[in-house]
Amino acid sequence: MKKLFTYFIVCVLSLSLVGCSSSKNNDDILRFFDAFHYTLDAKSANVTGSLDMKNNKNTSKIKVNASLIQEDKIQLALKLGLESNENTANDFIEFYIKDGKTYLKNRGTTSQSVASKIGIEDGKRLSSIDPFLSYSDEELENFFTASSRNGNTYTFTIAPDKLSQLLDDLGSVSVSEANVEATISKKHITHLKFYAKGTMSVSSKKTNTFEFTLNVQIKDYNQVKEVTYPDNLESY
């Protein structure tokens, strides 16, 4: 009888632990999305980080360094460095936004265009192109399947089908696993780590695997007073 009772208790505890591991807190989920929008809406910030990527053949890392001011007009200086296999390019891509125009330098080749062509217009901030802005609270809650919290750090498991649709509504992207970790301070995200893996259909006969981790630090909220541009920007 004691053995049966012990077995019963173990089963109950096991089921309880399973339930806890897959639980989610909708208040924490909505707090994250509020912070995500507040972060995009910041007057200014500096961002540093990296994007690690793997596919069928290659492993690469992109280093990110950006300064942003978005008050009357968006000002942006974004520099990307690339490490791929044994090759390194610290100035792989440079991208700038100034006075309603975009400037691109890609491995020595330069070009310029109008910012409105990529959805950035005078008087609007990055929050205006927040992909989750039109979601209802219920849709935001269903975007995650589980959540946990440790102090100011939140971890969420993303619903693979929801992310697949967000990345590509044509169905060529299939996400098998994804999660996001965020540290939130004063309604803003100060650290964000996003991980996803899955497959992408290149054609009816070819499918590539992918795996990437975005890890960024966001600091100097509303304290950046000037964005530094190259002296020869207008010649791009």
Secondary structure, DSSP 8 states (H G I E B T S, - for coil): -HHHHHHHHHHHHHHHHHHHHT---HHHHHHHHHHHHHHHT-SEEEEEEEEEEEESS-EEEEEEEEEEEESSSEEEEEEEEEEETTEEEEEEEEEEEETTEEEEEETTEEEEEEGGGGT--TT--GGGG-TTTT--HHHHHHHEEEEEEETTEEEEEE-HHHHHHHH-TTS-EEEEEEEEEEEEETTEEEEEEEEEEEEEESSSS-EEEEEEEEEEEEE-TTT-------TTGGG-
